[in-house]
Amino acid sequence: MRPEGRRAGGAIGPHGPGQPGGPRVRLVPGALEVAEVAARCRSWDEVVAESRRCTACPELAATRTTVVVGDPPAGLLVAGAPPGPGIRRPLLALVGEAPGAEEDRSGRPFVGPAGRLLDELLAEAGLARAEVAVLNVLQCRPTVSARPGGALANRAPAPDEVARCRGWLLRKLDLVQPDLVCTLGLTAATWFLGRRVTLAAERGRVHQVDGRRVVVTYHPSAAIRFGPAGAPMAALRSDLRLVAGVLAESTPDSPSGTVQQ
């Protein structure tokens, strides 16, 4: 299957300011500063430490319990260490939208009902969650008050929040170096493909975006919302099978180089 080429929407550089090509950082206050800090992180642990100090989105920083950096894949190695038997660099990164209430409490992505469904569908497709990176477009839970003084509810990420957090996700992708990215939901799809895309039109095939192979599909929460017989469930199941097939075709015969932790 030949990937369809695109350049990600946005504004500046792939790894931060002044870098040509790759996903770019949208020009909003705070975005360049985040991109610069993220680009200086030499390891996953440094990304975690710096992310926890991030206050680029004051509203999110004020209401969050934790910064949900994401789950690195098993076997992420220290740079320069020889790979052990059977260990190779990660092949797949899943990119969702943002942490929800359960993720905000636990500090891990996809641990609520949507995460449990995702684990089930990954296993169906022959993919082990522990062996892939699980990330989100935002690292902090976006919330809204259902009523004055009431409990906070989830909301969709605002465009400026996505732009400010872009540098973090980009740096994690650089560290993990996935052979394939699978986006979950429209927010993550537009991060890669740009605005004015629809999941129905773009799913079911491999896109080439700034040197990365990308498959877009529905978020597990949409599959839950429309039920087991709904179109999002069928599409998500089919697209994860596509992902598994693409990975099977690209799996190296022997362990490859190391990545950083």
N, C-alpha and C positions, 0 to 999 in steps of 0.2 A: 504494500500500500504506500503510495507516494504522499508524503506530508504536504499540506497546503501552506504556502508561505505567507507570513504576516510580520508586521513590525508592531510592537505593542504601542498603544496610545499613551500620551503623556508628554514629558518635556525633556528631561536632561539625563544623559549618560546612563550606563547600565549598572555600574558599581558605585555610583555617586557622581558628583559634579565633574565635568571635564572628560568623561570616559565615553568613547564612541560606541554606538550599537547597543543592543540589549534592551531589556525593559527600562523605561526611563522614569525619572522622578517628577511628578506633577508639581508645578510651581505654586505652592501655597506656603504661607509662613510656617516655618518649622520643618518643612520637608527636607530641605538641603542639609540642615543641621543634623537631623536623624541619619540621613544617608551618609554623611561624613563620619559620624560616630560608628555606624554599623560597618562601614568599609574598613575601619581600622581594627575591627575585631579579627583576630587571627585564628580563633577556634570557636567551637560551639559553646564552651564554657564561658568565654568572654562575651559572646552574644547574650547568654543568659544573664550574666552579671550586669552588663550595660542596659539591657532591656528593663530590668527591675528598677533602674533609676530613671527611666524615661517618663517625662511629664509633658511631652509635646502636645498631647490632647488633654488639657486640664480637666475637662468634664469627665473623661474616662478615668483619669488618674485619681480623681476625687471619689469615685464610686466603686472602683475595682477592689477586690480582695487580694487577687494575685495577678501577676502578668503571666499569661499562658503562652510561653515561648513555642511549645510544640514538643512532639516526641521524635527524637532522632532514631534512626533505624539501628537495630542490633548490629554490632560489628563495626560501628563507626570507630576508626582507628586514629591513634595519635600520629600526626604527620611524621613521616620518616621511619615509622616502625614497620618491620617486615610483616606482610599479611600471613595469618595463620592458615592452617589447612582448611580449605573450603570457604574462606572468607574472601569476599570480593566487595567492591564498592557498591553502595546502594543503587538499586535500579529504579525505584519508584518513589515519587513524592505525591501524597494526597494533599490538596490545598482546599480548605473550606472557607467559610465566611468569617466567623468570629466566635469567641467563647460565649456560651450561655451560662445560666446560673450554676449548674453543676460543675461546669468546667472552671468557672471563676472560683468556686470553693475548693476544688481539688488541685487546680494548677495544671491540669492535663486536658488536651483537646479530645473531643468526641468521647465523653464518658457517660452521657445521658442516653435517652432512648434512641436518638439518631445514631449515636456511636455504637450502641449494641446492635442495631440493624446493620450498620456498616461492617462491623466485625463478622456478622453472619454472612453477608453477601460477599465479602472478601474471601472467606473460607470456602464458600460455594464455588468461587472462581479459581480456587487453588492458590490464593494469596494469603500469606500470614502477615497480620498487622504488625507484629514485632519486627518484621524485616523491611518495612517501608518507613519513610518519614511521614509524619502526620502534622500538618501545619495549618495555619489560618491566615487570611488576609490581614486581620486585626489580631493583636495580641491581648487586647483588653476588651472586656465585655461592654458593648454599647447598650445603654438602658434608657428607659423612659418611665416616668411615673404614671401608672394607670389612673390615679386620682391623687389630689393633694394629700400628702401624708401617707399614701398607700405604698404597697410593696412595689419594687422596681420590676419592670417587665423588659424583655428583650426587644430590641429594634434593629432595623437594618443599619449597617455602617453608613455614615455620611461620607460624601465624596472627599471632603478635606481630611477626614480621619484616615481614609484609605490611602490618600496621597502621603500623609505624614508617616504612616506605618510601612510604606512601600520599601524603604531602605532595609528594614529588618528582614522582611521576607526575601528580598533579593539576596541579601548576604547569606541567609540560611541555605537558599538554593545553591549559591556558589560553593558553600562548604560541603553540602551533601553531594552535589554533582549528580543528580538523578539522570538516568537515561530517558525517563519518561515522567511527565507530570500529568496527573488526573485532577481536574478541578471539580469541585462539588458545589453546585449552585451558581446562580447568575453573577453574584458579586465577584466570585473567583474567576469565572469565565471572562468577565469584562476586564479584570486585572491583566489578563494575557492578550485577549483579542480586541480590546477597545470597546467603546460604547456602541450602542445601537446593534447589539447582537441578541439573538434569541437562542435558547438552549435547543429548542426543537430543530432549528435550522443548522446548528453547528455541531451537534452531538453525532456520534456514530462514525467518526473518522479521525485521523491524526492530522493535527495542524503543526506547522513549523513556525515557531515564534522566536525570533532573535536567537536562533541556534538551539532552541529547545523543542522537543517533541511534546505536544500537548493534546490530551483528550479532554473534552468538556462533557459533563453530565449533570444530572439533577442532584440536589442535596438530599441526603437520607430523610431529612425532616419533611420534604415535599412528598417523598414516597410514603411516609407515615400518614401525612395529611390526606392524601388521595386514596389510601387504602391498598390492600394487597393486589387488587385487580386493576388499580389505576395505571395510567400511562407512565408516570414518573418511576414507579417501581419496576415496570418492565424495562424501561429505558436504562435505569441504573444497573439492573442486573445484566443487561446485554452489553453495556459499555464497560463494565468491569471484566466481563469475559473478553472483550476486545483488548483491554489493557493487558490481561494475562497473556493473550496470544502475542501481542507486540513484544512483551518482555521475554517470552519464550524464544522468539526469533532473534532477540538481541543479546541473550545471555552469553557471556564469553565462555569458552571451553576451559579456561583456567583463571585463577584469581588475578585481579588487576591491581592497580596501585592503591595507595592509601589516601584517606581523607583525614581531616583534622577533628579532634575532640577537645 
